[in-house]
């Protein structure tokens, strides 16, 4: 087994996804923290050694580096029960992972970061102007997620997959961005079910 090192900012849901995937698989992982509020991932040294895009998380696998949280989760989980064997179900899992990065994370996660970590008083006028549309887009994403979870225990029917991990990461802390989880009963049930699974760790762990 290769040595895994996670380059991360611990409160980030994107970093948490990778830790949670590893926890469910029983994979040991070293952690190296960076303060993104202080620009530690934007330095020339970080860009040269870890990720030219200046972002975390990055999963280091031996001497190779894999940026992008969902790609890292898929890498860790491939060949395990967290990835369906059925071709269509595997593609459907990827569909929800793409949905998370395109519709969910840019709105739900961004508002959490702005409101709970940066602070609205420190946002630029342009960022403040984006709060209402991001709130509406985030609600639409949560509505779709809630509808899907009304059809089965997890996103891909009754199977817990990487798609659930990726969408759980920011959904369960959506309240920190101004989203009322009381509006989505299926999401609340799903969150409780995931938190009760063996091997689960919290975002604070």
C-alpha positions as CSV (number, residue, x, y, z in Angstrom):
1,X,0.0,0.0,0.0
2,X,1.4,3.4,-0.9
3,X,1.9,6.1,1.7
4,X,-1.0,8.6,1.6
5,X,-0.5,12.2,2.7
6,X,-3.4,14.7,2.6
7,X,-2.5,18.3,2.0
8,X,-5.5,20.1,3.5
9,X,-7.3,22.9,5.4
10,X,-9.1,20.8,8.0
11,X,-12.4,22.7,8.2
12,X,-12.9,22.4,4.4
13,X,-15.6,20.0,3.4
14,X,-13.6,19.1,0.3
15,X,-10.7,18.0,2.5
16,X,-13.1,16.2,4.9
17,X,-14.5,14.1,2.0
18,X,-11.1,12.5,1.5
19,X,-10.6,11.8,5.2
20,X,-14.1,10.3,5.4
21,X,-13.5,8.1,2.4
22,X,-10.2,6.9,3.9
23,X,-11.9,6.3,7.3
24,X,-14.6,4.1,5.7
25,X,-11.9,2.1,3.9
26,X,-9.7,1.8,7.0
27,X,-6.8,3.5,5.2
28,X,-4.1,5.3,7.2
29,X,-3.4,8.8,6.1
30,X,-0.9,11.5,7.1
31,X,-2.2,15.1,7.2
32,X,-0.4,18.3,6.4
33,X,-2.3,21.5,7.2
34,X,-2.2,24.8,5.4
35,X,-4.0,28.1,6.4
36,X,-5.8,29.1,3.2
37,X,-6.9,32.4,4.9
38,X,-3.2,33.3,5.1
39,X,-2.5,32.3,1.5
40,X,-0.3,29.4,2.3
41,X,-1.4,27.4,-0.7
42,X,-0.6,30.4,-3.1
43,X,3.1,30.5,-2.4
44,X,5.6,29.7,-5.2
45,X,6.9,26.8,-3.1
46,X,3.4,25.2,-2.7
47,X,2.6,25.7,-6.4
48,X,5.9,24.1,-7.4
49,X,5.9,21.2,-5.0
50,X,2.2,20.3,-4.4
51,X,-0.3,21.9,-6.8
52,X,0.3,24.4,-9.6
53,X,-3.3,25.5,-9.2
54,X,-2.6,26.8,-5.7
55,X,-5.5,24.9,-4.1
56,X,-6.2,22.1,-1.6
57,X,-7.0,19.4,-1.0
58,X,-4.3,17.4,-2.7
59,X,-3.8,13.7,-2.1
60,X,-0.2,12.7,-2.2
61,X,0.3,9.1,-3.2
62,X,3.9,8.2,-2.7
63,X,5.7,10.8,-4.8
64,X,2.6,11.6,-7.0
65,X,0.1,14.3,-6.3
66,X,-3.6,14.2,-7.1
67,X,-5.6,17.5,-6.7
68,X,-9.4,17.7,-6.8
69,X,-11.3,16.2,-3.9
70,X,-13.8,14.0,-5.8
71,X,-11.0,12.6,-8.0
72,X,-9.0,11.7,-4.8
73,X,-12.1,10.1,-3.2
74,X,-12.6,8.0,-6.4
75,X,-9.0,7.0,-6.4
76,X,-9.1,5.7,-2.8
77,X,-12.5,3.9,-3.2
78,X,-12.0,2.3,-6.6
79,X,-12.3,-1.5,-6.2
80,X,-14.1,-1.2,-2.9
81,X,-17.9,-1.5,-2.0
82,X,-18.0,2.3,-2.1
83,X,-17.9,2.1,-6.0
84,X,-20.7,0.1,-7.6
85,X,-19.7,-2.8,-9.9
86,X,-22.7,-2.2,-12.2
87,X,-21.7,0.1,-15.1
88,X,-24.8,2.3,-15.0
89,X,-24.7,2.6,-11.3
90,X,-21.1,3.6,-11.4
91,X,-21.8,6.3,-14.0
92,X,-24.8,7.5,-11.9
93,X,-22.5,7.8,-8.9
94,X,-20.1,9.9,-11.0
95,X,-23.1,12.0,-12.1
96,X,-23.9,12.9,-8.6
97,X,-20.2,13.7,-7.9
98,X,-20.2,16.0,-10.9
99,X,-23.5,17.6,-9.7
100,X,-21.8,18.2,-6.3
101,X,-19.0,20.1,-7.9
102,X,-21.0,22.0,-10.5
103,X,-24.3,22.8,-8.7
104,X,-23.9,22.1,-5.0
105,X,-20.4,23.0,-3.8
106,X,-20.1,26.4,-5.6
107,X,-23.2,27.6,-3.7
108,X,-23.6,25.7,-0.5
109,X,-19.8,25.5,0.3
110,X,-19.0,29.1,-0.9
111,X,-21.7,30.6,1.4
112,X,-20.4,28.6,4.3
113,X,-16.9,29.8,3.7
114,X,-17.9,33.4,3.3
115,X,-20.2,33.6,6.3
116,X,-18.5,31.3,8.8
117,X,-14.8,31.7,8.0
118,X,-14.3,35.1,6.2
119,X,-17.2,37.0,7.7
120,X,-19.7,39.1,5.6
121,X,-18.1,42.3,6.8
122,X,-14.9,41.4,5.1
123,X,-16.5,40.4,1.8
124,X,-16.1,42.6,-1.3
125,X,-19.1,44.3,-2.7
126,X,-19.1,41.9,-5.6
127,X,-19.1,38.9,-3.2
128,X,-22.0,40.4,-1.1
129,X,-24.0,40.9,-4.3
130,X,-23.6,37.2,-5.1
131,X,-25.1,36.0,-1.8
132,X,-28.8,36.1,-2.9
133,X,-28.2,34.2,-6.2
134,X,-25.9,31.7,-4.5
135,X,-28.5,31.1,-1.8
136,X,-31.2,30.5,-4.4
137,X,-29.0,28.2,-6.5
138,X,-27.9,26.3,-3.3
139,X,-31.6,25.8,-2.4
140,X,-32.3,24.4,-5.8
141,X,-29.4,22.0,-5.5
142,X,-30.6,20.9,-2.0
143,X,-34.1,20.4,-3.4
144,X,-32.8,18.1,-6.0
145,X,-30.8,16.2,-3.5
146,X,-33.8,15.9,-1.2
147,X,-35.9,14.6,-4.0
148,X,-33.4,11.9,-4.9
149,X,-33.1,10.8,-1.3
150,X,-36.8,10.3,-1.2
151,X,-36.3,7.5,-3.7
152,X,-33.9,5.4,-1.7
153,X,-31.8,5.2,1.4
154,X,-28.7,6.6,-0.4
155,X,-28.1,8.4,-3.7
156,X,-27.6,5.1,-5.6
157,X,-30.6,3.2,-4.2
158,X,-29.7,1.3,-1.0
159,X,-25.9,1.4,-1.6
160,X,-23.7,3.8,0.3
161,X,-21.2,5.1,-2.3
162,X,-18.6,7.8,-2.8
163,X,-21.3,10.0,-4.1
164,X,-22.9,10.1,-0.7
165,X,-19.6,11.0,0.9
166,X,-19.0,13.8,-1.5
167,X,-22.5,15.3,-1.0
168,X,-22.6,14.7,2.7
169,X,-19.5,16.8,3.3
170,X,-21.1,20.2,2.7
171,X,-24.7,19.2,3.1
172,X,-24.4,18.4,6.8
173,X,-22.9,21.8,7.6
174,X,-25.1,23.7,5.2
175,X,-26.6,25.6,8.1
176,X,-23.3,27.4,8.5
177,X,-23.9,29.0,5.1
178,X,-27.5,30.1,5.9
179,X,-29.4,27.0,4.6
180,X,-32.1,25.7,6.9
181,X,-31.9,21.9,6.9
182,X,-35.4,21.8,8.4
183,X,-36.6,22.4,4.8
184,X,-35.3,19.0,3.6
185,X,-36.5,16.0,5.7
186,X,-34.9,13.4,3.4
187,X,-31.5,15.1,3.7
188,X,-31.8,15.2,7.4
189,X,-32.7,11.4,7.6
190,X,-29.8,10.7,5.2
191,X,-27.3,12.7,7.3
192,X,-28.4,10.8,10.4
193,X,-28.0,7.5,8.6
194,X,-24.5,8.3,7.4
195,X,-23.4,9.5,10.9
196,X,-24.5,6.2,12.3
197,X,-22.4,4.1,9.9
198,X,-19.4,2.2,11.2
199,X,-16.2,4.0,10.5
200,X,-17.8,7.4,10.4
201,X,-15.7,10.4,11.5
202,X,-16.8,14.0,12.0
203,X,-15.4,17.0,10.2
204,X,-13.8,18.0,13.5
205,X,-11.9,14.7,13.8
